[in-house]
Amino acid sequence: MNPAENYILSREEPFRSILLHLQSVIEQTVPEVDLKYKYKIPFYYLQGKPFCYLNQSKNYVDLGFWKAAHLSVHIEYMTTAGRKIMRSLRYTSLEDIDHTILVEVLKDAYKIKDEKY
């Protein structure tokens, strides 16, 4: 098992279930992503470049986006939490996850993957 999967499976509930669900949706929506373990968290890469990451911290899970400043959909559901560049969708339970919003944000992030900034 790779360290990223180890990270996910080692989390306590409900965070493990949230992480597993997010992992499944990410990999179904953007099948060409590559799951790595960077910066001590699961990090998805696309075409060798950072795409998004999963991080369980305190009482929530963040699905953070690398080029978040350029995302254009559902920004009102995202948090910057004091970060200047990155934004994330934040979840405290499986019920918090709106599948439509999640998929649309992933597709928006995929759409900007080739843009240079």
NUZAKE-127298 format. One line per field, with one value per residue (C-alpha): residue number from 1; residue in three letters; x, y, z. Coordinates in nm, 3 decimals, padded with zeros to 5 digits. Layout:
resi <- c(NUM:...)
resn <- c(ALA:...)
px <- c(X:...)
py <- c(Y:...)
pz <- c(Z:...)
END
This chain:
resi <- c(1:2:3:4:5:6:7:8:9:10:11:12:13:14:15:16:17:18:19:20:21:22:23:24:25:26:27:28:29:30:31:32:33:34:35:36:37:38:39:40:41:42:43:44:45:46:47:48:49:50:51:52:53:54:55:56:57:58:59:60:61:62:63:64:65:66:67:68:69:70:71:72:73:74:75:76:77:78:79:80:81:82:83:84:85:86:87:88:89:90:91:92:93:94:95:96:97:98:99:100:101:102:103:104:105:106:107:108:109:110:111:112:113:114:115:116:117)
resn <- c(MET:ASN:PRO:ALA:GLU:ASN:TYR:ILE:LEU:SER:ARG:GLU:GLU:PRO:PHE:ARG:SER:ILE:LEU:LEU:HIS:LEU:GLN:SER:VAL:ILE:GLU:GLN:THR:VAL:PRO:GLU:VAL:ASP:LEU:LYS:TYR:LYS:TYR:LYS:ILE:PRO:PHE:TYR:TYR:LEU:GLN:GLY:LYS:PRO:PHE:CYS:TYR:LEU:ASN:GLN:SER:LYS:ASN:TYR:VAL:ASP:LEU:GLY:PHE:TRP:LYS:ALA:ALA:HIS:LEU:SER:VAL:HIS:ILE:GLU:TYR:MET:THR:THR:ALA:GLY:ARG:LYS:ILE:MET:ARG:SER:LEU:ARG:TYR:THR:SER:LEU:GLU:ASP:ILE:ASP:HIS:THR:ILE:LEU:VAL:GLU:VAL:LEU:LYS:ASP:ALA:TYR:LYS:ILE:LYS:ASP:GLU:LYS:TYR)
px <- c(00.000:00.138:00.177:-00.116:-00.353:-00.204:-00.281:-00.645:-00.697:-00.527:-00.774:-01.049:-01.416:-01.591:-01.279:-01.176:-01.514:-01.503:-01.152:-01.242:-01.550:-01.356:-01.084:-01.343:-01.514:-01.185:-01.058:-01.390:-01.421:-01.058:-00.930:-00.588:-00.487:-00.196:-00.221:00.105:00.212:00.359:00.388:00.272:-00.075:-00.243:-00.180:-00.320:-00.105:-00.222:00.027:00.306:00.163:-00.020:-00.397:-00.560:-00.495:-00.676:-00.603:-00.772:-00.713:-00.887:-01.253:-01.279:-01.139:-01.017:-01.019:-00.779:-00.715:-00.378:-00.490:-00.786:-00.757:-00.867:-01.167:-01.496:-01.772:-01.914:-01.655:-01.916:-01.881:-01.503:-01.289:-00.954:-00.900:-00.624:-00.454:-00.381:-00.374:-00.542:-00.911:-01.076:-01.406:-01.437:-01.633:-01.711:-01.936:-02.031:-02.367:-02.188:-02.070:-02.287:-02.196:-02.300:-02.092:-01.793:-01.797:-01.849:-01.555:-01.333:-01.430:-01.361:-01.017:-00.950:-01.049:-00.782:-00.504:-00.333:-00.359:-00.035:-00.037)
py <- c(00.000:00.342:00.614:00.820:00.526:00.454:00.812:00.775:00.438:00.545:00.828:00.784:00.792:00.989:01.124:00.792:00.757:01.116:01.068:00.737:00.891:01.192:00.963:00.763:01.069:01.234:00.921:00.864:01.226:01.275:00.920:01.032:01.171:01.012:00.977:01.057:01.136:01.487:01.734:01.452:01.435:01.261:01.479:01.425:01.510:01.557:01.550:01.576:01.892:01.936:01.916:01.880:01.740:01.576:01.682:01.583:01.849:01.911:01.820:01.839:01.721:01.968:01.897:02.169:02.292:02.401:02.663:02.771:03.139:03.044:02.831:02.978:02.752:02.716:02.947:03.041:02.688:02.710:02.838:03.015:02.985:03.246:03.111:03.350:03.112:02.786:02.723:02.411:02.238:02.149:01.857:01.741:01.449:01.242:01.417:01.751:01.636:01.765:01.534:01.779:02.063:01.834:01.700:02.043:02.189:01.895:01.945:02.318:02.247:01.996:02.254:02.500:02.241:02.346:02.718:02.894:03.159)
pz <- c(00.000:-00.086:00.180:00.044:00.082:00.423:00.526:00.419:00.586:00.909:00.978:01.233:01.136:01.002:00.829:00.675:00.506:00.380:00.240:00.074:-00.083:-00.211:-00.346:-00.537:-00.685:-00.782:-00.956:-01.137:-01.249:-01.352:-01.418:-01.539:-01.196:-01.014:-00.634:-00.458:-00.103:-00.089:00.197:00.430:00.268:-00.029:-00.334:-00.680:-00.979:-01.335:-01.620:-01.362:-01.202:-00.869:-00.913:-00.571:-00.226:00.063:00.419:00.742:01.002:01.332:01.278:00.898:00.566:00.307:-00.064:-00.172:-00.523:-00.651:-00.907:-00.699:-00.787:-01.138:-01.045:-01.159:-01.026:-00.674:-00.519:-00.261:-00.116:-00.088:00.194:00.179:00.556:00.557:00.245:-00.039:-00.336:-00.245:-00.181:-00.056:-00.018:00.351:00.492:00.845:00.745:00.442:00.442:00.385:00.042:-00.240:-00.527:-00.799:-00.656:-00.601:-00.958:-01.112:-00.917:-01.019:-01.384:-01.357:-01.208:-01.486:-01.747:-01.625:-01.596:-01.919:-01.868:-01.776:-01.506)
END
